[in-house]
Structures are given as C-alpha cells and as structure tokens.
Amino acid sequence: MASLTADSDLSAFLDACRAAVGAAYVLTAAEDMQRFEWDFWRQYHGRAAAVLRPGSTAEVAELVVVAARHGVKIVPQGGNTGLVNGGIPDDSGAQVVLSLERMNKVRAVDPSGEHMIVEAGCLLDAVQQAAAEAGRFFPLAMGSSGSCRIGGNLSTNAGGINVLRYGMARDLVLGLEVVLADGRILDLLRPLRKDNTGYDLKQLFIGAEGTLGIITAAALRLAAIPRERVTAWLSVVRPADAITLFKRCRDAFGELISAFEMLCSRGVEIAVEELEHVQRPVAEAQPWHVLVEISWMFEDGLRARVETVLADLLEAGLCLDGTIAETEAQRANMWRIREGQSESASKRGYIIRSDITVPIAEIPRLLADIDGWGDAIPANVTVLPFGHVGDGNLHVNFLVPEAKAKDYYDPLLGRLYDTVDRLRGSISAEHGVGRAKRTAVDARKPAAARDLSRRIKRALDPENRLNPGIVIDPSEL
C-alpha cells in the first residue's frame, strides 16, 4: 500500500481528493487549516497534511477510498468542541482532517412519527430548532450547542443537561448512516422504535469517536414539547443535603425532573464575578447550590406543586435559601451560571478538567475524599466541582496557574481517578476517551473488554485508518 512518504505522494493524494470534492474543499494552506488543528479550548494542537470538506455521504465514501489507496489516516471532525483530544490530528503532519461541517442538511422531520433525519454536520442548535419548528422537542442539550455538531455528539455519546429524563445521545438514536473504513456506505437509517433482527449495529458507532466508521447522518427520536416548565435554584449546606434533596424531589415529581445540577460556592462566585450580566439567584453566597428543572405536558398546575414541595423543604431546614425563575431571563441567568463554570474559571488560569461518574449515593464521599487530600492539592489550586448530580456525573475541575499546568495535570487527575476507582465509578461519563484518557481508561478495563474492543477495531478497520490513536493504543492493534 502506498503512503505519504514524499511530496509526490502527497501531491497525488491531494489531486485525487480535489477530483472527488472540488479544489475549493481541499485545504492545505496553514492559515486555512489552523482552526481544524486546535481544539475549542486551545489546549491541544496537531498538524494536518490537509483538511477535506465533503458535501455528501457519497463524497465522504469516495474520500475514504482515496485515502485507503494512498495509505492516509483520517481524523473525522464535527464541531471540534471535544474535551479529550479526540477530534484533531496528531503532530506528525501526515494525517488528514475530514470535516463534516458542510453536511448540515435536515433531510426530514416527521412530527407524527416523532423522528427526524439529519446530516452529521448539523449544529445541535439547528437540530433543536428544526424539531421545535415541527412542534417537537429534541432533548440533547449542552452549553456548546451553538458550536457542536450532531455527528460529534453521537460519536462521543454526549450527555448534557437532560440525561436524567431523556438519556444519553445513544438513547435518542433510531438509525444511522455510516461510511466504513473500506468506503462502503452502511445504511441503517430506518426510523424504527423496534427492529429485533440481530445485532444492533448502530450502537457500535455511537461513542466510538470515529474509530470504527464515519457517521454521516442519523435518525433521531423526538419528544413532545413540555407546556409548563419550572426552574428553581436552591442552596444547601453540604453535598449530602443535595442528595437528600434529589430523593425528595424524585419522590415528589418522578420522571418530570429533566435536570438536577449541583455547583460549589467557589464556582458560582467566580461565574458571577467573571461573566457579564450574571447575578447570583439568591441573595447571599452559600456553600452549595442546586439547579433543578421540572416540566410536564399540562398547561398549568406544576408551579403550585413545586412551590408546595419547596416550602416543605425550606421548613424542614433542608434548604438554606431558594428561588423559582419568574421569567425566561431569570431562568437563562441560572443556566448561564451553570453552563459558564469552565468559561468563567478559565479567565483566572488553566483548567484541568475531569468528567467522572460515581453512584449517586457516593457523591458526598467523593467530595469528602477530595477535601481530605490535604497537601496533595497545592495551595495555588482551586477545586471546582459541579455537574449532573441527578445521574452521578460530576466535573471536578482544578483551576491552576498556567505555568504549573503540566506539573499538576497527572498528579491531580491520577489522585482523582484512584478515588473514583475506589467508589466503583467511571473516569469518563460523557466526554469520551480520545487521546487524553486512553491510557487511564485502558488500565481500568477488564482484560476481556480490552480484547473484545481490539477485535472489533481490527474487524471494522484492519488498517487502523480511522482516527488512529484514539480510544485504543495503535501499538496494541
């Protein structure tokens, strides 16, 4: 098999790519490729031989065949908002980025069948808007919805703020269209709720981070739009109170709860100070804060029920303070604080991010263990835990001086991962593996799981052509 070992090889490859998609969509100038070589937070950087921008599934398939012929490795890329170094090339300068951003059509919306078919390059915001225009609701939601693309969301099995009620990305997929490593198009786009005809092949590609195939389109589940929604901000003394609060709310509202978030005081105060037009929803700084959102299909009546439950919680002393959003602006302010946790903290230094999950009942123990690390946390490090307490997923971020980021990165995350292991949790809840967590995840996988993962990769991508080095160490293939 040929490979890009000389300028003539690269020239022949690029000529074939231009013939496939047009010269305008094969980028080679350094200034044109730069935005595809840096991650969103500019913490990871690679070098690409070229950036390919196909406009259709057929063009993706043709480019994959061309790459195979020339021995070129492909890095599929959506909105490039990932957090684990999984969507940009390595630093060899030999890999090509295949950007799906031009494939941004909503192919069909069927409100009666409660599904839609969209191309992988659709922005998550655009998917949500198309669903809303049809009188339906697409539940996947996160702070990066204006930048992330649905193909990347599915490739990383994204979570977001509505997992508690609607599930992860994989729970919202009815079918997929995928280009395989040999260029064949796998059409699994049938929007069926029931299809019990053997292996559920689409699930192989959801969460695989582009290592088994390139997702080009998806059939997505839709839901009815809630008619009444109540958003409340509550303050508590300690994480254990937040867990008790969650149980009480779950007892009262069951599956009507779509989000239940927890934030520490330090993170809230930083957001209030660093983000524009943001105010703390309660009058005074408090140790811990909870953001809960509840909705249902009736026109009214939910607000009164929520007020009754919250009054009981306040009277019982479980909450220090609380408020219900009276307007959409007040609700937006609450969510801006929650979704701006990393953005606001990054204005004060470097963020070492984590994305861990433990059983919900173990969250207080996790946070207590971190508080007990003592000298293991340098004095110039601020711990900022927040996240989706309703499904056990916390982001324990460490705010560190930029100059100390490399020194602190492995010790802090290693200590955190060991703590999560003791609590039988996972070191990646919704961000994926990428390169950043590959070694740490691999060390924690059972031998049988590691072996099966490698067998699947070899079967679907025997030449390790798709996103090499992501999820699985190439030396073990």
N, C-alpha and C positions, 0 to 999 in steps of 0.2 A: 504493500500500500504506500502511496506517495505521502509526503509530509512537507510542511513548510520549513525546509532546511536551507532555502536560498531565496534571493529576491525574485528569481524567475518563477519559483514555485508559488510564491505569494501573488505575483502578478497574474499567473494563470488562474489561480483560485478566484481572485477578485474579478477578473474578466468574466468568469463563469457566473459569478454572483450578479454582476451587472446585467448579464444577459437574462437572468432569471427574474429580477425585480426592477431593473432600471437603474441607471447610473446614479440618479439623484438619491437613491435609497441605500447606497453603499457608502458609508462614511469612513474616511481614512485620515482626514486632517486632524491634528492633535486638538485643535480648538473645538472641532465638532464632536469629538469622541469624549471630551472631558466629563460631561455630565453623566455619561454612562459608566465611567470608571471610578467614580466616587459614590459612596453610599449617602443616604439622605442626611445623616448627622456628620458626615465628613470625618468619620473615624477609621474607615477602611478605604484603601485605594488599590487599584490594579492597573494593568496596562493591556489594552486590546490591540489585536492586529487590525481589526476593522469592526464596525458596527453595522449590522444588517437590519433593515427595517421592512419586512414583508408586509403586504397589504391584504393577504388572503391565506386561507389554510393551504391552498394549492401551492402558493409561493413558499410557505414555510416548508412544505414537504420537498419542494424542489431544492431549496437551500440545504436541507438536511442531506439530501442525496449528493449534492455538490461537495459538501463538507466531508462526507464519507469518502468520496472519490479522492479527495486531496489530503485525507488524514487530519482534518482540522477538528479541534474540540470546540463545542458550542456552549455558551452560557446564556440560557433563556432569561429574559428580564422583563418584568412588568413595570410597576411604578418606581422600583428601586427604593422602596421605603423600608425594606427589611432591616432587622437589627442584629443579625448573626453572621454577617459577611457571607451570604449565600447567593447573592444576585449580581456580583461583579466579577470580572476576570481576575486571575491571579497576576502576579507581577512578571510573568515570563514574556509577555508581549506576543504570545503565539496563539492565544485563544481569541475567538470572535464572540461578540455580544450579539444575540438575536433578540432585538426589541420587538415586543408585541404591541407597542403603543398605537400603531396605525390601524390595528384590527380592533376598532372601537364601535362596531355597529350593534344595535339592539335588533336582533333578527326577528323576534316575535314576542308578543305579550298576550297571554290568554288568561284574562281575569276569571273566566268561568272554570277553567281547568286549574287555576291558581299556579301558573308557572310562566316563566319567560325564558327565552333563549338569547344569550348574549355572547359576544366575542370576548376573548381573553383580555384584550386591551381596553375594555370599557373601564372608566373610572368608577370606583364604588359609588361615589355621589351620583353619577349618571345612571347607574343601575337602580339606585333607590328612587331617583326622580322618575324614571320610566315606569317603575312599579306604581308610584303614587299617582301619576297621570292616568293610570288604568284603574285607579280605585283600590289598589292593593299595597301591601307593605312587604319590603324585603328587609329582614331583621338584622342582617350583618351590619354592624356599625362600630366605628372606631375613630379616634381623633385624626387619623391620616386619610379619611375618606375622600378628601379632595385631591389626593395625590396617588394613593394606592390603586392598583388595578385588579380586577376580579380574578384574572389568571394567577397573579401572585398570591392573592388571598387564599385561593384554593390550593395552590402548590405548597403553601405553608400551613394549611388547615388553620387559618386565622380564627381568633376567638372574638374579642371585643366585649362590648358592654352588655349585650343581650343574651349571652350564653346561658344564663340561669333559666331563661324561659324558652329560648328557641334553639339552643345547642350551638356547637361549633360549626365552622364552614362546611365540614363534610355532611352534617345533618341537613343542610339546605340544598344539597345537590341531588337532582334526579338523574342526570345523564351528563356525559362528557364527549367531546370530540378531541382526539389526541393524535399528534404526529409522533410515530415511533422512531426509534434510533435508525432504522433502515429506510425511513422515508414513507412507510405505509401510513395511511390515514385510518385510525380506529374510530369508527362512528358508533358511539354509544349514547347518542343524543335523545333517545326516546324519553319523553317526559312522563314516565310511568311511576306511580307510587308502589306498584307491585310488579316484580319481574323476577320470579324464582326459578331461573333457568341455569343454575350453576353458579360458578364463582362471580362475585360482584366485582368485576374487573375495574370499574371506575374508581373504586376505593384504593386501588394500588397507586394511583397517580395523585390523589389528594393527600397532601402532606409529604410528598416525595421530593419536593423542592426542585423539580425539573430534572431529576436524575434518571427517571425511567421513561419519560416521554414529555412532549411539549403540549400542554393544554392550549387549545386554540378556541374552544367555545364550550359553553356549559348550559344545561337546562337547570334552572334554579326554582326552588319552591318559593311560593309567595304565601302571605297570610293576610287576613283581614286587617284593615286599619283600625286600631283602637279608637273608640269615640270619646272616652274620657281618660285622662291621664293625670296622676298626682305625683309630684316630685317633692320630696321632703329632705331637709338637711337637719341632722341630729348630732348632738355632741355627747360623748361618753367619757368616763374616767379612764377605762382600760380596755384592751382588746377583748378580754373575756366578756365584758359587758356588751360589746358589739356582737359577739357570737350569740349571747342570750337574746339580744335584740333581734337578731336574724331569726332565731327559732320562734320568738313570739310573733314576728311579722309573718313568718311562714305558716304558723298555726292559724293566723287570722285571715291571710289572703291567698295562701297556697300558690298556685301557678300564675296568679295575677302579677306577681313580682317579676319584673323583667330585669332589674339591676339592683345590686346591693353592694356598694363600694365603701371602702374604708380608707381614710387618709390620716397620717400623723400630723400633729400640730405644726412641726417644723416645715413640712411640705406645704401646708396651707398658708402659713405666714409668708413663706418665700414667694408663693404664687401671687398673693395679694400685693406684695411689695414690688414684684418684677413685671407682672403682666398689666397691660393698660386696661382701664375701665373695668377693673375687677374689684369686688368688695367681699369681705368675709360675710357669709349669710347670717351668722349670729353675732351678737354684739361684742363678745369678749373672746380672746384666744382660749381654746380648750385643749385638753390633752389629745383627744382623738375625735375624729369626725366620721359620720356615716352619711352617705348619699343613697337614698332608696327611691326607686321609681316603680309605680304600680299603675296598671291600666286594665280596662275591660271594654266590652263591646256595647254597654248600655250608655245612654246619653248623659245620665247624671246619677247621683247617689253614692258614687265612690268617695268623693271628697268627705262627705259626712261620716262615712265608715272609717276612713283613715284618721280623721280628727278624733273620733272616739277612741280608737286604739292608741293614738299618740298621747292623748290626755291620760289614759291609764298608765302608760309607760312613764310619763313625767311624774305622775302622782306616786308611782311606786319607787321613784328615785333612780330608775334605770338610765334616764337621760338627764344630762345637765341642762341642756337647752335644745331648742329646735324651732324650725320654721318650715312652712309649706310655701312653695313658689306660687305667688298670686298671678303672675304674668309670665309670658313666654320669655321676656327679658330676664326676669329673676331666675327662671329655670336655666336659661343659657349661661347666666353668671355662675350658677352652681356647677354646671358641666364644664365650663371653661376652667375653673379651678382644678377639677378632677383631671381633665384631659391635658392641662398645661403643666402637670407636675414635672415632667422631664424638661420641657421647654424653659420653664422659669428657672429651674435649678442649673441648667446649662449656662445661664448668664453669669453664674458665680464660680464656675470651674468646669472640670471634666466629670462626666457621669459614667461610672462603671455600672452598667445595667444588669439586672437579673430578671428572670421570668420563671419563677418556681411555683410549684403547687404541692400542697400537703392536705391531708384530710382536714375538713373544716374545723373539727374539734381541736386539732393540733396547732392552729394558728397562734393562739396565745403562748403556747410553749415555744414555738419557733421564735417569736419575737422576744420572749423572755431569755431564751438561749443567746440570742444576738446581743441583748443588753448585758449579758454576763460574760462577753468575750474579754472585757477589760482592756488590757494593754494590746491585745491583738488588733484593736481598732485604734490607729494613730490619732493623736489629739486634733490633727488638722483634717479629719474625715468626718463628714456628717452622714448619718444613716437616714435614708428617706423611704420608709416602706409605705406602699399604697397598693390598691388594686381591688380585684373582684373577689371580695371575701365570701360572697354567696356561692362561689364554686371552688373555693380554696386556692385561687390563683393570686399570689402577691408579686409585686415588683419591688424587690428590696434593692433600691439603688443606693450607691455610695457616691457622694459628692466629694471629690478630691481635688487638690491643686493640680493644674495641668502638668506641671513639671514632675509630679510624683505618680502620674497615671500608670506608667509601665511598671514601676516598683510595687505598686499596691494591687495591681489587677489580679494576678494569680493568687496571692495570699488571701485576699478578701473573698474572692469567689470560691476558692478551694475550701475555705472555712465554712462558707455558707452552704456549699454543696454537701459537705460532710454532715452538717446539721440536718439538711433536708433528707439525706440518706437515712439517718437515724430515725426520722419520723415517717419513713416509708413513703416519701414523696417523689416528685419528678423535678429535674433541673431545667426542664423546658416545657412550659404549659401551653403557650400559644405562639411563640416566636419562631419555633423551628430549631434546627441544628446548625446548618451552614458549615462554615469552617470554624467559627468561633467556639462552638461547643462539641465539635466532632470527637475529639479525644476524650473529653469528660463524659460524654454520653456513652461512647463505646466502652469505657471502663466499667460502666454500671449496667450494661446489658447482659442478660444471661447468655451463656455460650450458644445455646440453641437458637436464640433470637438473632445473635450476630451472624451465625452460619446461614440461617434462612434469609436474612436481609441480603447477604452477599450472593446467595444463589439466585435470588430474584433479580438483582442488578445484573449479574452475568447473563441471565436468560434474556432480559429485555435490552440490554446494552452491552453486548460482549466486548466491544472495543473501548468501553468507558469513554464514549464520545460526548455524552450529555452531562453538563455541569460536573466535570471531574473534580474530585477533591471535596465535594460537598456531601455531607452525611456520612459517607464511607471513605476510609483512607484508601487511596488508589493502590498503595503497596500491598493491600490485602485482597486485591481482586485477581 
